[in-house]
Amino acid sequence: MSDAAQPTAAEVRAAAEAVKTALDRHLAAVERRSGEEDPAVYDAFNELAAAAEAYDELLYDRYDEVTPFEIPGEDTLPPYTGPEEPSALSVLIRRDYAVAEPQRLMAQARRVEAADEEAPDVETSGTVHGALGLLFGEFEPDEIASRHKEFGLEEGDSTLWVTAADESADPGEWLQAPFEEVDPERVVCRFDVSTVFDEEFDDDIEDEEDIEDIEDRDDEDGDADLTELGGDLDTDLDTDLDTDLDEDEDDEPARLEADR
């Protein structure tokens, strides 16, 4: 970033004051909260997060410095404000795929095309675009999800949202724009699948394995030290015992002479 575009020291100071104000408002909202999902607390939380993020950006742009604050991402849902007893539901599903093997995909589409006696004479399975249309028209999305490797697809992220509604929509009401009016505050539950969760889990396992390796090495070192110590003790005892026996043997004739 050029010097001309950098924020001024006064702008950074003003952003810091905004964080202080938002922090006070958040604490006040928490102290006055009326329940687990008090909207005032939620609003104060968002204001504090926005103020902290703005301050962090200005601080970095001006002084190349950061704060220790971690701003929550947008993947968290706001508190549920929908009906307690929904009379209708909408299930929103998104599944991402990569076309890993186009030839396999088109081969499966050709099988579908050959089995369809009413298919038009124009072959559509010869392109990836046409093959996708054939397969998703023939199979249910859940079946494709369970057999994606057979179709030359590779799974990506997926998510499923269950949203509550006061009443069922009229037939055809939302078909022109089915995903435009999703209210996050009416999401009853959501389920996300991503390899990023597996990576985080693997990192946790690796950390635990590292700790176990250290403990195992400590145990082995401890056992080795104990074995070595035991060996030293045995050597010392044997040496002392041999010395005592030798001294006893040397003293025995002298005592016999003295007795005579």
C-alpha positions in Angstrom: 0.0 0.0 0.0 1.3 3.4 -0.9 2.0 6.2 1.7 -0.8 8.3 0.2 -3.4 5.5 0.8 -2.3 4.8 4.4 -4.7 5.8 7.2 -3.7 8.7 9.4 -2.7 8.3 13.0 -5.9 10.1 13.9 -8.0 7.5 12.0 -6.3 4.7 13.9 -6.9 6.5 17.2 -10.6 7.0 16.3 -10.9 3.3 15.4 -9.4 2.4 18.8 -11.9 4.6 20.6 -14.7 2.9 18.6 -13.5 -0.4 19.9 -13.6 0.9 23.5 -17.1 2.2 23.0 -18.3 -1.0 21.5 -16.7 -3.0 24.3 -18.6 -0.9 26.9 -21.9 -1.4 25.0 -21.4 -5.2 24.7 -20.7 -5.5 28.4 -23.8 -3.4 29.3 -25.9 -5.6 27.0 -24.6 -8.7 28.6 -25.3 -7.4 32.1 -28.9 -6.6 31.0 -29.5 -9.7 29.0 -33.0 -11.1 29.2 -32.2 -14.7 28.1 -29.8 -17.0 26.2 -30.7 -15.5 22.8 -31.1 -11.8 23.7 -31.0 -9.9 20.4 -29.4 -6.9 22.1 -26.4 -9.0 23.1 -26.2 -10.3 19.5 -26.3 -6.8 18.0 -23.7 -5.6 20.5 -21.5 -8.6 19.7 -21.6 -7.8 16.0 -20.8 -4.1 16.6 -17.8 -5.1 18.7 -16.6 -7.6 16.1 -16.9 -5.0 13.3 -15.2 -2.3 15.4 -12.3 -4.6 16.3 -11.9 -5.8 12.7 -11.8 -2.2 11.4 -9.2 -1.2 14.1 -7.1 -4.2 13.3 -7.0 -3.4 9.6 -6.2 0.3 10.2 -3.5 -0.6 12.7 -1.8 -2.9 10.3 -2.1 -0.5 7.3 -0.6 2.4 9.4 1.9 0.7 11.7 2.3 -2.9 10.2 1.1 -4.2 13.6 -1.8 -6.6 14.5 -4.0 -7.2 17.5 -4.4 -10.5 19.4 -8.2 -10.5 18.7 -9.7 -13.3 16.6 -12.7 -12.0 14.7 -15.3 -14.8 14.2 -16.0 -15.7 10.6 -19.3 -15.4 8.8 -19.9 -19.2 9.0 -21.6 -18.8 12.4 -25.4 -18.5 12.4 -27.2 -15.8 14.3 -29.7 -16.8 17.0 -32.8 -18.5 15.9 -35.8 -16.2 15.7 -38.3 -18.3 13.8 -41.4 -20.0 15.1 -41.1 -22.3 18.0 -43.5 -24.8 16.3 -42.8 -24.5 12.6 -45.7 -25.6 10.3 -43.4 -25.8 7.2 -39.8 -26.5 6.4 -37.4 -25.8 3.6 -34.3 -28.0 3.2 -31.5 -26.2 1.3 -28.7 -28.5 0.0 -25.4 -27.6 -1.7 -22.9 -30.2 -2.8 -19.8 -29.4 -4.8 -18.0 -31.8 -7.1 -14.9 -31.8 -9.3 -15.1 -33.6 -12.6 -12.1 -35.8 -11.9 -12.5 -38.3 -14.8 -14.4 -36.8 -17.8 -14.2 -40.0 -19.8 -15.8 -42.1 -17.1 -18.5 -39.4 -16.7 -19.3 -39.5 -20.4 -19.2 -43.3 -20.5 -21.8 -43.5 -17.8 -23.9 -41.0 -19.7 -23.7 -43.0 -22.9 -25.1 -46.0 -21.0 -28.1 -43.9 -19.8 -28.6 -42.6 -23.4 -28.4 -46.1 -24.9 -31.0 -47.5 -22.5 -33.5 -44.6 -23.2 -35.6 -45.7 -26.1 -37.3 -42.3 -26.2 -34.0 -40.3 -26.3 -33.6 -37.9 -29.3 -31.4 -38.8 -32.2 -28.9 -36.0 -31.2 -26.2 -37.4 -29.0 -25.6 -35.3 -25.9 -23.3 -37.7 -23.9 -20.3 -36.6 -26.0 -19.6 -33.5 -23.9 -19.1 -33.1 -20.2 -22.0 -30.5 -20.1 -24.3 -32.9 -21.9 -23.2 -35.9 -19.8 -23.9 -34.0 -16.5 -27.4 -33.1 -17.7 -28.1 -36.8 -18.5 -26.8 -38.2 -15.3 -28.4 -35.6 -13.0 -31.7 -36.0 -14.9 -31.6 -39.8 -14.5 -30.4 -40.2 -10.9 -31.4 -38.7 -7.6 -28.9 -36.3 -6.1 -28.5 -38.6 -3.1 -27.7 -41.6 -5.4 -25.1 -39.5 -7.2 -23.6 -38.5 -3.9 -23.2 -42.1 -2.8 -21.9 -43.3 -6.3 -19.9 -40.2 -7.3 -16.7 -42.2 -8.0 -18.6 -44.3 -10.5 -19.5 -41.1 -12.4 -16.0 -39.8 -12.4 -16.7 -37.1 -9.8 -14.8 -36.1 -6.7 -16.6 -34.8 -3.7 -16.0 -31.2 -2.4 -17.7 -29.4 0.4 -21.3 -29.8 1.1 -23.9 -28.2 3.4 -27.5 -28.8 4.4 -29.7 -26.2 6.0 -33.1 -26.8 7.5 -35.1 -23.6 7.7 -38.4 -23.0 9.3 -41.5 -21.2 7.8 -44.8 -20.0 9.1 -46.6 -21.7 6.2 -45.9 -23.7 3.1 -45.2 -21.8 -0.1 -47.6 -21.8 -2.9 -46.7 -24.1 -5.8 -44.2 -22.4 -8.1 -43.9 -19.4 -5.8 -40.1 -19.4 -5.4 -39.0 -21.5 -8.3 -37.6 -18.5 -10.3 -35.2 -17.6 -7.4 -35.1 -20.5 -5.0 -32.1 -19.4 -2.9 -32.5 -15.6 -2.7 -34.7 -15.2 0.4 -32.9 -17.5 2.9 -33.2 -16.0 6.4 -30.2 -17.1 8.5 -32.3 -16.4 11.7 -34.8 -19.1 10.6 -32.2 -21.9 10.2 -33.2 -24.6 12.6 -30.0 -26.6 12.1 -27.2 -27.0 9.5 -24.8 -29.8 8.7 -21.5 -29.1 7.0 -19.0 -31.6 5.4 -15.5 -30.5 4.4 -12.0 -32.0 4.2 -10.9 -29.0 6.2 -12.5 -30.6 9.2 -10.5 -33.8 8.6 -7.3 -31.8 8.4 -8.0 -30.2 11.7 -8.7 -33.6 13.2 -5.5 -35.0 11.7 -3.5 -32.1 13.2 -5.0 -32.8 16.6 -4.1 -36.5 16.3 -0.5 -35.6 15.2 -0.2 -33.3 18.2 -1.4 -36.1 20.5 1.0 -38.6 18.8 3.9 -36.2 19.3 3.0 -35.9 23.0 2.8 -39.7 23.3 6.2 -40.1 21.5 7.8 -37.7 24.0 6.2 -39.6 26.9 7.4 -42.9 25.4 10.9 -41.6 25.0 10.8 -40.4 28.6 9.6 -43.8 29.7 12.3 -45.5 27.7 15.0 -43.1 29.1 13.7 -43.7 32.6 13.8 -47.5 32.2 17.3 -47.2 30.7 18.4 -45.1 33.6 16.9 -47.5 36.1 18.5 -50.5 34.4 21.9 -48.7 34.3 21.5 -47.7 38.0 20.6 -51.3 38.8 23.7 -52.5 37.0 25.9 -50.1 38.9 24.4 -51.1 42.2 25.0 -54.8 41.4 28.6 -54.1 40.4 29.2 -52.0 43.5 27.7 -54.7 45.7 29.7 -57.5 44.1 32.9 -55.4 44.4 32.3 -54.6 48.1 31.4 -58.3 48.8 34.5 -59.6 47.1 36.6 -57.0 49.0 35.1 -58.0 52.3 35.7 -61.7 51.5 39.3 -61.1 50.6 39.8 -59.1 53.8 38.2 -61.9 55.9 40.4 -64.5 54.3 43.6 -62.4 55.0 42.6 -61.9 58.6 41.8 -65.5 59.3 45.4 -66.9 59.6 46.4 -63.9 61.8 43.5 -64.7 64.2 44.5 -68.4 64.2 48.2 -67.5 65.0 47.0 -65.3 67.8 44.9 -68.0 69.2 47.7 -70.5 69.3 
